[in-house]
Amino acid sequence: MPGDTGADIIDGKAFAGALRARVADGVSRLRADHGLTPGLAVVLVGEDPASQVYVRNKGRQTREAGMASFEHRLAADTPETEVLALVRRLNADPAVNGILVQLPLPDQIRAPAVIDTIDPAKDADGFHVTNAGLLAIGQPAMVPCTPLGCLMLLKDRLGSLSGARALVLGRSNIVGKPMAQLLLAESATVTIAHSRTRDLADECRRADILVAAVGRARMVEGSWVKPGATVIDVGINRVDGADGKSRLVGDVDFDAAARVAGAITPVPGGVGPMTIACLLLNTLVATCRQHGLDPKEYAPV
Ligand code: NDP
């Protein structure tokens, strides 16, 4: 979609809608061929308002894709042992093919302990160390949803990423590092930048592909973007607008970057919708693998 500012605006919302439709088609064929209904269990501990919205949306979109949705809402003061016991029950439940524990968790619960307890085969978020390792060595893995969504948008836009210079800004385990692994697997030349990177603007300016996952509103300036580059903005930051109302912005100064880039994702409506679509995709892929079926037959992978 051409933007009025120069760059093409990458419509993640439309892409995610089409992806969800293809997942729903795969789910219905899987049921017709094998009598299987993929099931996704989501665990929410506490009452974090943003997490409640995410969990509600995940449940709705899971059901719309024809999958079974199991929601487990636990009180904010639930002890870690109880959460781990629930995860073990879900691991053993044949109706559950994917498990997601909504982060952040309350202080008394160690997120790494919970993630380590999830069966890697059911790890719909792809955060388990086994899946991180499989991704790193290029074996079939459950891939974290947000970077997977970014990769799909990039491949749709650019086709081959081979030889492209890619700069991933941010090195978290859930976005930056897996994003870099995925780009490397596509034979891009990958640089990972972070808070200690020197000459960050220069690093960014060299990149044909710039993925920003920092969590700092509009940090990436237009002058940091290489002319014609493809910019993927993962950031979700709430800022106060001039009208006093709060709104969401990305990690990239969109208006300035869109004058320079070849293509750019907006916030909202870019990467965000891809995350849940990829969660559904992961659940379908996990279901196929758990039953010895080739995911390619049913999932758009
Ligand atoms: P983290 O806070 O875990 O990681 C942020 C990364 O940015 C770190 O590696 C940090 O470096 C780096 N960083 C912070 N400040 C700077 C700076 N001034 N210069 C250079 N690098 C810096 O965040 P996440 O990866 O979890 O999330 C990143 C953003 O993406 C957030 O806005 C989040 O809301 C959003 N997000 C969006 C999703 C979606 O569905 N669209 C899903 C997940 C996240 P260092 O390691 O050195 O501290």
Residues whose N, C-alpha, C, O or C-beta is under 5 A from the ligand:
A	BS01	NDP	T146 G170 R171 S172 V175 G176 A193 H194 S195 R196 A213 V214 G215 V234 G235 I236 N237 V271 G272 T275
